[in-house]
Amino acid sequence: MLRIRLHEGTLSKLTLQQTVKSSVSLWLYNAFMQCAKPLLRRKLNNRAQAEPLYAQFIEERFGFYTNASAGGWLWVHAVSLGETRTAGILLKGLREKFPGTKLLLTHGTATGREEGQKLLQPGDVQVWQPWDSADAVARFFKAFQPTVGLILETEVWPNLVRGAQYANVPLLLVNARMSEKSLSKALRWPSLMKPAYAGLSAVLAQTQDDANRLQQLGAQVASITGNLKFDAKPDSAQVTLGQQWRAAFSKPVLMLASSREGEEQMLLEACQIYVQKNPNAHIQWLIVPRHPQRVNEVAQSIVQQGFAVSRRSSWGQTTDAQPPFDAPTPTILLGDSVGEMALYYSMSHAALLGGSFEPLGGQNLIEAAACACPVVMGQHTFNFAEASEAAVGCGAALRASKMLSAIESAVELAMSKQTHQEVANAALQFAAQHGGATERTVLAVGQWLDAT
């Protein structure tokens, strides 16, 4: 009995210490978030110079709304462009099962909010995500009183979770992913982040590896539902047009897809080395930056390297629009439009995956696979680790150590009609085999909607 009592006492002390640490961490976090509000306003004003939407509805960030209506909302938070497109896949399934659902849609970025406007139906509401201070979050929940909250993929904020608990709003992390790098970051402040993840009502993880990492943070993983992105269908009109354009080029079209900072310069320098080694090679390069606000910066870098630039916006939007198929000088095509990745992938013989040649975790390769576009990846794909390894394993993608070797692999792939067709077929099969996440996610979310 004595040993048991001592053990119980030790446990009580540990629990008390953890509670105190958690309370202190939350207090420090709240103090920082409160003090950082002026910095947020300054940041929004600076970003609005390139993207004016950041200057609109700023007070929503702090919990003040002109379109608030309490009760009955299905709240979906999709922070940026990628998450919003994924939300569109899920919402289609949810609205089929639960017609008449009132949607409250929140975002953190301008590209996410712009894309989210396409998902709205009469009666739906769209606002900015509240800044994660205790007062802004409290005003958000008081203003809307959602029935259930769904967070897409990764956006777990301590006060947002705590506010949902106080408001008795079930909060689910859906299509959830957690890389090793993100786990390491979260574990730097476990007394703050572990209670946040533990406070989620349920987690629907993409893969078992994601689930294991989320559980290390205390999350309650309800099921493995797969990746919703595999259920996205590329725009058929864009695919058809892109294939027509690809056939009209006299040389292979290679794309740097969803490129991030530093990767365009890396590509341009590697291209010059490749041409010096292979003076008879003729390649049509297409660069599509991940973030639209960087297009002008990328165009300037292209010109500084001695290339001409042809922007997608200059090709026209009518049925007879077309890129310059036989430009007289070395010209790089620049994708400066939003929502046309299916077009870009379909006009390319192969794509280099942005975000994977710098330590940024890589971008989503699923859309490329659905468009039958072979992908060459760099070494940094930790954001989509399992999907990347699966794609390489089934022959739907290749991996390269450096940008130059990636170019060499892409050119070799594009120049061999048989190899290109084999990899393209493998990509289509890869995309088809991993579908079904929408049905599983709708079923899991539906149980919470039925319960409320």
SULHUHU-V571612 format. One record per pair of residues at least 24 apart in sequence whose ideal C-beta (glycine too) atoms are under 8 Angstrom apart, sorted by sequence separation. I is the first residue (numbers start at 0). J is the second residue. D is the distance in whole Angstrom. If there is no record, write none. Layout:
BEGIN
i=I j=J d=D
i=I j=J d=D
END
This chain:
BEGIN
i=73 j=97 d=8
i=105 j=129 d=8
i=144 j=168 d=8
i=147 j=171 d=7
i=149 j=173 d=5
i=152 j=176 d=6
i=153 j=177 d=7
i=192 j=216 d=6
i=193 j=217 d=5
i=305 j=329 d=7
i=306 j=330 d=7
i=307 j=331 d=7
i=309 j=333 d=7
i=311 j=335 d=5
i=312 j=336 d=6
i=322 j=346 d=8
i=349 j=373 d=5
i=350 j=374 d=5
i=351 j=375 d=5
i=352 j=376 d=4
i=355 j=379 d=5
i=373 j=397 d=7
i=375 j=399 d=6
i=377 j=401 d=8
i=36 j=61 d=7
i=131 j=156 d=4
i=133 j=158 d=5
i=136 j=161 d=8
i=137 j=162 d=6
i=140 j=165 d=7
i=141 j=166 d=8
i=263 j=288 d=7
i=306 j=331 d=5
i=308 j=333 d=5
i=310 j=335 d=5
i=311 j=336 d=5
i=341 j=366 d=7
i=345 j=370 d=5
i=347 j=372 d=6
i=348 j=373 d=8
i=349 j=374 d=7
i=350 j=375 d=7
i=351 j=376 d=8
i=352 j=377 d=7
i=354 j=379 d=7
i=355 j=380 d=5
i=377 j=402 d=7
i=397 j=422 d=8
i=94 j=120 d=8
i=128 j=154 d=8
i=131 j=157 d=7
i=132 j=158 d=6
i=136 j=162 d=4
i=140 j=166 d=4
i=340 j=366 d=6
i=344 j=370 d=4
i=345 j=371 d=8
i=349 j=375 d=6
i=351 j=377 d=8
i=361 j=387 d=6
i=364 j=390 d=6
i=396 j=422 d=8
i=73 j=100 d=5
i=75 j=102 d=7
i=77 j=104 d=7
i=79 j=106 d=7
i=83 j=110 d=8
i=87 j=114 d=8
i=131 j=158 d=5
i=172 j=199 d=5
i=175 j=202 d=5
i=177 j=204 d=8
i=345 j=372 d=7
i=368 j=395 d=6
i=394 j=421 d=7
i=395 j=422 d=7
i=73 j=101 d=6
i=75 j=103 d=7
i=76 j=104 d=8
i=77 j=105 d=8
i=78 j=106 d=6
i=79 j=107 d=6
i=80 j=108 d=7
i=83 j=111 d=5
i=90 j=118 d=6
i=131 j=159 d=6
i=133 j=161 d=8
i=137 j=165 d=8
i=140 j=168 d=7
i=153 j=181 d=7
i=170 j=198 d=8
i=171 j=199 d=7
i=175 j=203 d=6
i=176 j=204 d=7
i=258 j=286 d=6
i=311 j=339 d=7
i=341 j=369 d=8
i=344 j=372 d=4
i=352 j=380 d=7
i=354 j=382 d=7
i=368 j=396 d=8
i=377 j=405 d=7
i=394 j=422 d=6
i=72 j=101 d=5
i=73 j=102 d=6
i=74 j=103 d=4
i=75 j=104 d=5
i=76 j=105 d=5
i=77 j=106 d=6
i=78 j=107 d=4
i=79 j=108 d=4
i=82 j=111 d=7
i=86 j=115 d=8
i=133 j=162 d=8
i=170 j=199 d=6
i=171 j=200 d=6
i=172 j=201 d=8
i=174 j=203 d=7
i=175 j=204 d=5
i=176 j=205 d=5
i=186 j=215 d=8
i=253 j=282 d=6
i=255 j=284 d=7
i=258 j=287 d=7
i=259 j=288 d=8
i=341 j=370 d=6
i=376 j=405 d=8
i=71 j=101 d=5
i=72 j=102 d=7
i=73 j=103 d=7
i=74 j=104 d=8
i=75 j=105 d=7
i=76 j=106 d=8
i=78 j=108 d=6
i=80 j=110 d=4
i=84 j=114 d=6
i=87 j=117 d=7
i=129 j=159 d=7
i=170 j=200 d=5
i=171 j=201 d=5
i=172 j=202 d=5
i=173 j=203 d=5
i=175 j=205 d=6
i=176 j=206 d=8
i=182 j=212 d=5
i=186 j=216 d=8
i=253 j=283 d=7
i=254 j=284 d=8
i=255 j=285 d=7
i=257 j=287 d=6
i=258 j=288 d=5
i=259 j=289 d=5
i=301 j=331 d=5
i=375 j=405 d=5
i=395 j=425 d=4
i=396 j=426 d=7
i=72 j=103 d=4
i=74 j=105 d=7
i=79 j=110 d=6
i=80 j=111 d=5
i=83 j=114 d=4
i=87 j=118 d=5
i=169 j=200 d=4
i=171 j=202 d=7
i=172 j=203 d=7
i=174 j=205 d=6
i=181 j=212 d=8
i=185 j=216 d=6
i=250 j=281 d=4
i=251 j=282 d=6
i=252 j=283 d=5
i=253 j=284 d=6
i=254 j=285 d=4
i=255 j=286 d=5
i=256 j=287 d=6
i=257 j=288 d=8
i=258 j=289 d=6
i=259 j=290 d=8
i=394 j=425 d=4
i=395 j=426 d=4
i=79 j=111 d=4
i=83 j=115 d=5
i=86 j=118 d=7
i=169 j=201 d=8
i=171 j=203 d=7
i=177 j=209 d=5
i=249 j=281 d=8
i=250 j=282 d=6
i=251 j=283 d=7
i=252 j=284 d=8
i=253 j=285 d=7
i=254 j=286 d=7
i=255 j=287 d=7
i=257 j=289 d=4
i=301 j=333 d=7
i=364 j=396 d=6
i=393 j=425 d=6
i=78 j=111 d=6
i=176 j=209 d=5
i=179 j=212 d=7
i=182 j=215 d=6
i=250 j=283 d=5
i=252 j=285 d=6
i=254 j=287 d=6
i=260 j=293 d=7
i=267 j=300 d=7
i=271 j=304 d=7
i=375 j=408 d=5
i=395 j=428 d=7
i=77 j=111 d=6
i=80 j=114 d=5
i=157 j=191 d=6
i=160 j=194 d=8
i=161 j=195 d=8
i=164 j=198 d=6
i=175 j=209 d=6
i=178 j=212 d=8
i=182 j=216 d=7
i=263 j=297 d=5
i=267 j=301 d=7
i=375 j=409 d=5
i=395 j=429 d=4
i=83 j=118 d=7
i=157 j=192 d=7
i=160 j=195 d=5
i=163 j=198 d=8
i=177 j=212 d=4
i=248 j=283 d=6
i=298 j=333 d=6
i=393 j=428 d=7
i=160 j=196 d=8
i=177 j=213 d=5
i=264 j=300 d=6
i=268 j=304 d=8
i=297 j=333 d=7
i=373 j=409 d=8
i=390 j=426 d=8
i=393 j=429 d=5
i=155 j=192 d=8
i=157 j=194 d=7
i=161 j=198 d=6
i=263 j=300 d=6
i=267 j=304 d=4
i=375 j=412 d=7
i=77 j=115 d=7
i=157 j=195 d=4
i=160 j=198 d=4
i=175 j=213 d=6
i=263 j=301 d=7
i=156 j=195 d=7
i=160 j=199 d=6
i=177 j=216 d=8
i=258 j=297 d=8
i=267 j=306 d=7
i=294 j=333 d=7
i=373 j=412 d=6
i=390 j=429 d=6
i=103 j=143 d=6
i=155 j=195 d=5
i=389 j=429 d=7
i=155 j=196 d=6
i=172 j=213 d=8
i=294 j=335 d=4
i=103 j=145 d=6
i=175 j=218 d=8
i=155 j=199 d=7
i=291 j=335 d=7
i=352 j=396 d=8
i=389 j=433 d=8
i=286 j=331 d=6
i=356 j=401 d=8
i=172 j=218 d=7
i=285 j=331 d=7
i=286 j=332 d=7
i=287 j=333 d=8
i=288 j=334 d=7
i=291 j=337 d=6
i=356 j=402 d=5
i=373 j=419 d=7
i=107 j=154 d=7
i=283 j=330 d=8
i=284 j=331 d=5
i=285 j=332 d=4
i=286 j=333 d=6
i=287 j=334 d=3
i=386 j=433 d=8
i=284 j=332 d=7
i=285 j=333 d=8
i=286 j=334 d=7
i=283 j=332 d=7
i=285 j=334 d=6
i=356 j=405 d=7
i=373 j=422 d=4
i=78 j=128 d=7
i=174 j=224 d=7
i=373 j=423 d=6
i=173 j=224 d=8
i=351 j=402 d=8
i=372 j=423 d=7
i=72 j=124 d=7
i=76 j=128 d=6
i=174 j=226 d=7
i=371 j=423 d=4
i=374 j=426 d=7
i=174 j=227 d=5
i=287 j=340 d=7
i=371 j=424 d=7
i=373 j=426 d=6
i=173 j=227 d=8
i=174 j=228 d=8
i=351 j=405 d=5
i=372 j=426 d=7
i=351 j=406 d=8
i=371 j=426 d=5
i=53 j=109 d=5
i=68 j=124 d=7
i=287 j=343 d=5
i=371 j=427 d=5
i=52 j=109 d=4
i=369 j=426 d=8
i=66 j=124 d=6
i=285 j=343 d=6
i=351 j=409 d=6
i=368 j=426 d=4
i=369 j=427 d=7
i=50 j=109 d=4
i=350 j=409 d=8
i=367 j=426 d=7
i=368 j=427 d=7
i=50 j=110 d=8
i=52 j=112 d=6
i=66 j=126 d=7
i=89 j=149 d=8
i=349 j=409 d=4
i=52 j=113 d=6
i=285 j=346 d=7
i=348 j=409 d=8
i=368 j=429 d=5
i=369 j=430 d=4
i=64 j=126 d=6
i=89 j=151 d=8
i=285 j=347 d=6
i=368 j=430 d=4
i=46 j=109 d=7
i=349 j=412 d=5
i=289 j=353 d=6
i=348 j=412 d=7
i=349 j=413 d=5
i=86 j=151 d=6
i=288 j=353 d=8
i=289 j=354 d=7
i=348 j=413 d=4
i=365 j=430 d=6
i=85 j=151 d=6
i=287 j=353 d=8
i=59 j=126 d=5
i=60 j=127 d=5
i=62 j=129 d=5
i=85 j=152 d=7
i=59 j=127 d=4
i=60 j=128 d=8
i=61 j=129 d=7
i=62 j=130 d=8
i=83 j=151 d=8
i=365 j=433 d=8
i=60 j=129 d=7
i=61 j=130 d=6
i=74 j=143 d=7
i=82 j=151 d=4
i=56 j=126 d=7
i=57 j=127 d=8
i=59 j=129 d=8
i=60 j=130 d=5
i=82 j=152 d=6
i=349 j=419 d=8
i=56 j=127 d=6
i=61 j=132 d=8
i=72 j=143 d=5
i=74 j=145 d=4
i=348 j=419 d=6
i=62 j=134 d=7
i=69 j=141 d=8
i=72 j=144 d=7
i=73 j=145 d=7
i=74 j=146 d=8
i=76 j=148 d=7
i=82 j=154 d=8
i=61 j=134 d=8
i=62 j=135 d=4
i=69 j=142 d=7
i=70 j=143 d=8
i=72 j=145 d=4
i=73 j=146 d=6
i=74 j=147 d=7
i=75 j=148 d=8
i=76 j=149 d=7
i=78 j=151 d=7
i=289 j=362 d=6
i=61 j=135 d=5
i=62 j=136 d=7
i=69 j=143 d=6
i=70 j=144 d=5
i=72 j=146 d=6
i=73 j=147 d=6
i=74 j=148 d=4
i=75 j=149 d=5
i=76 j=150 d=5
i=77 j=151 d=5
i=247 j=321 d=7
i=60 j=135 d=7
i=62 j=137 d=7
i=63 j=138 d=7
i=67 j=142 d=4
i=68 j=143 d=7
i=69 j=144 d=4
i=71 j=146 d=6
i=74 j=149 d=7
i=76 j=151 d=6
i=78 j=153 d=8
i=249 j=324 d=7
i=62 j=138 d=3
i=67 j=143 d=6
i=70 j=146 d=8
i=73 j=149 d=7
i=75 j=151 d=7
i=78 j=154 d=5
i=248 j=324 d=6
i=249 j=325 d=6
i=61 j=138 d=8
i=62 j=139 d=5
i=244 j=321 d=6
i=247 j=324 d=5
i=64 j=142 d=5
i=76 j=154 d=6
i=244 j=322 d=6
i=64 j=143 d=8
i=62 j=142 d=7
i=244 j=324 d=8
i=252 j=332 d=8
i=254 j=334 d=8
i=257 j=340 d=8
i=89 j=173 d=7
i=256 j=340 d=7
i=89 j=174 d=7
i=266 j=351 d=7
i=256 j=343 d=7
i=256 j=344 d=7
i=85 j=174 d=6
i=254 j=343 d=6
i=254 j=344 d=7
i=39 j=130 d=6
i=256 j=347 d=8
i=262 j=353 d=6
i=265 j=356 d=6
i=262 j=354 d=8
i=265 j=357 d=8
i=254 j=347 d=4
i=36 j=130 d=7
i=74 j=168 d=8
i=252 j=346 d=6
i=253 j=347 d=6
i=256 j=350 d=4
i=259 j=353 d=5
i=262 j=356 d=5
i=252 j=347 d=5
i=253 j=348 d=6
i=254 j=349 d=8
i=255 j=350 d=8
i=256 j=351 d=7
i=257 j=352 d=7
i=258 j=353 d=4
i=259 j=354 d=5
i=262 j=357 d=6
i=36 j=132 d=7
i=252 j=348 d=5
i=253 j=349 d=6
i=254 j=350 d=4
i=255 j=351 d=5
i=256 j=352 d=6
i=257 j=353 d=4
i=258 j=354 d=8
i=261 j=357 d=5
i=251 j=348 d=5
i=253 j=350 d=7
i=254 j=351 d=7
i=256 j=353 d=5
i=257 j=354 d=6
i=260 j=357 d=7
i=32 j=130 d=7
i=251 j=349 d=8
i=253 j=351 d=7
i=255 j=353 d=6
i=259 j=357 d=6
i=32 j=131 d=6
i=33 j=132 d=5
i=32 j=132 d=4
i=241 j=341 d=7
i=245 j=345 d=7
i=259 j=359 d=5
i=32 j=133 d=8
i=33 j=134 d=8
i=241 j=342 d=5
i=245 j=346 d=5
i=237 j=339 d=6
i=240 j=342 d=6
i=241 j=343 d=7
i=244 j=346 d=4
i=245 j=347 d=7
i=29 j=132 d=7
i=238 j=341 d=6
i=241 j=344 d=7
i=242 j=345 d=5
i=245 j=348 d=7
i=259 j=362 d=8
i=29 j=133 d=5
i=237 j=341 d=4
i=238 j=342 d=8
i=241 j=345 d=3
i=242 j=346 d=7
i=237 j=342 d=4
i=240 j=345 d=7
i=241 j=346 d=4
i=257 j=362 d=4
i=239 j=345 d=8
i=240 j=346 d=8
i=241 j=347 d=8
i=256 j=362 d=7
i=257 j=363 d=8
i=234 j=341 d=5
i=238 j=345 d=5
i=233 j=341 d=4
i=234 j=342 d=8
i=237 j=345 d=7
i=233 j=344 d=8
i=256 j=367 d=7
i=233 j=345 d=8
i=254 j=372 d=8
i=256 j=374 d=8
i=32 j=158 d=7
i=282 j=410 d=6
i=28 j=157 d=6
i=29 j=158 d=7
i=241 j=370 d=8
i=28 j=158 d=8
i=273 j=403 d=6
i=280 j=410 d=7
i=272 j=403 d=6
i=25 j=157 d=7
i=238 j=370 d=6
i=269 j=401 d=8
i=233 j=366 d=7
i=269 j=402 d=4
i=273 j=406 d=5
i=231 j=365 d=7
i=268 j=402 d=8
i=269 j=403 d=4
i=273 j=407 d=7
i=228 j=363 d=6
i=231 j=366 d=7
i=25 j=161 d=8
i=229 j=365 d=6
i=233 j=369 d=5
i=266 j=402 d=6
i=269 j=405 d=8
i=270 j=406 d=7
i=228 j=365 d=4
i=232 j=369 d=7
i=233 j=370 d=5
i=265 j=402 d=5
i=269 j=406 d=6
i=273 j=410 d=8
i=89 j=227 d=6
i=228 j=366 d=7
i=231 j=369 d=7
i=88 j=227 d=5
i=226 j=365 d=7
i=88 j=228 d=7
i=229 j=369 d=8
i=262 j=402 d=8
i=266 j=406 d=8
i=85 j=227 d=5
i=88 j=230 d=5
i=85 j=228 d=6
i=88 j=231 d=5
i=85 j=231 d=8
i=84 j=231 d=7
i=253 j=406 d=7
i=253 j=409 d=5
i=253 j=410 d=7
i=251 j=410 d=7
i=226 j=386 d=7
i=253 j=413 d=6
i=252 j=413 d=8
i=251 j=413 d=4
i=28 j=191 d=6
i=251 j=414 d=6
i=24 j=188 d=7
i=24 j=190 d=4
i=25 j=191 d=6
i=23 j=190 d=7
i=24 j=191 d=4
i=21 j=190 d=5
i=25 j=194 d=8
i=20 j=190 d=4
i=21 j=191 d=7
i=21 j=193 d=8
i=17 j=190 d=7
i=21 j=194 d=5
i=208 j=384 d=7
i=209 j=385 d=8
i=208 j=385 d=6
i=206 j=385 d=5
i=110 j=290 d=7
i=180 j=360 d=7
i=205 j=385 d=8
i=110 j=291 d=7
i=178 j=360 d=6
i=180 j=381 d=5
i=229 j=430 d=6
i=179 j=381 d=6
i=178 j=381 d=5
i=178 j=382 d=6
i=229 j=433 d=4
i=230 j=434 d=5
i=179 j=384 d=8
i=229 j=434 d=5
i=230 j=435 d=7
i=176 j=382 d=7
i=178 j=384 d=7
i=229 j=435 d=8
i=230 j=436 d=6
i=176 j=383 d=8
i=226 j=433 d=7
i=229 j=436 d=6
i=230 j=437 d=4
i=225 j=433 d=6
i=225 j=434 d=8
i=227 j=436 d=5
i=225 j=435 d=6
i=226 j=436 d=6
i=227 j=437 d=6
i=225 j=436 d=3
i=224 j=436 d=5
i=227 j=440 d=6
i=225 j=439 d=6
i=224 j=439 d=4
i=224 j=440 d=5
i=222 j=439 d=7
i=224 j=443 d=6
i=222 j=443 d=6
i=221 j=443 d=6
i=114 j=337 d=8
i=113 j=337 d=7
i=114 j=338 d=7
i=110 j=337 d=7
i=205 j=436 d=8
i=203 j=439 d=8
i=203 j=440 d=6
i=203 j=443 d=5
i=50 j=291 d=8
i=203 j=444 d=8
i=50 j=292 d=6
i=201 j=443 d=7
i=49 j=292 d=4
i=46 j=292 d=8
i=201 j=447 d=7
i=200 j=447 d=7
i=80 j=337 d=8
i=174 j=436 d=7
i=174 j=440 d=7
i=173 j=440 d=6
i=173 j=443 d=8
i=173 j=444 d=7
i=171 j=444 d=7
i=171 j=447 d=7
i=169 j=447 d=5
i=169 j=450 d=8
i=81 j=363 d=6
i=169 j=451 d=7
i=149 j=444 d=7
i=147 j=444 d=7
i=147 j=447 d=5
i=147 j=448 d=6
i=146 j=448 d=7
i=147 j=451 d=6
i=146 j=451 d=5
i=92 j=437 d=5
i=96 j=441 d=6
i=91 j=437 d=8
i=92 j=438 d=7
i=89 j=437 d=6
i=92 j=440 d=7
i=93 j=441 d=6
i=97 j=445 d=7
i=88 j=437 d=6
i=92 j=441 d=4
i=96 j=445 d=6
i=89 j=440 d=6
i=93 j=444 d=7
i=97 j=448 d=6
i=89 j=441 d=7
i=93 j=445 d=8
i=89 j=444 d=8
i=73 j=448 d=7
END
